[in-house]
C-alpha cells in the first residue's frame, strides 16, 4: 500500500492506494480515521488522487474518475456505491439511501456504513443528512461537513492552500 499526504483548503489529507492503483482510503489528517499522518508528500502512485482532489477544491471537478476498492462488508459496499451516485451539490437522507439499497428498514445500518466510509469526498458521505435536513456526524467534524456542503452549493470558495 502506497500513501501520500497533500494539502487542501480544509487541512491535510492522506490517500492510500494499493498495488493495482485502486484508492483504498482517503481521509483528513485531523479526522478520526486518518490513514497515516506521517505519509510522504510526494508519491507518484497517488498522483491522480491528488490531481483530482485539487481540481475538486478549485471548483473544476464535480465527479471523480478514480478506481476505488474500499474494504468493507457487502452491505457497506452497497451503501458506498449508492453514496457515490449522489450528484455534486445534491443531498440525501439516510432513509433515502436505505430505500435505494433495497433495505428501507436499515436506516441505522446505513448510518453506520456512512460513518465507516474509508474514502471521504470521493464517496460523498458528507451529502447525507438527517431526515429533517439536519447535519449529522462526520469523521472530520461538522464544520468540515458544512463547508463541503456550502462549497458544493456554490456558497463558499477558498483558494487551494487556504486554511479552514
PyMOL commands that set and color helices and strands:
alter all, ss='L'
color gray80, all
select helices_A, chain A and resi 44-57+74-84+94-100+107-115+125-127+142-152
alter helices_A, ss='H'
color red, helices_A
select strands_A, chain A and resi 2-6+13-17+23-28+92-93+128-129
alter strands_A, ss='S'
color yellow, strands_A
deselect
rebuild
show_as cartoon
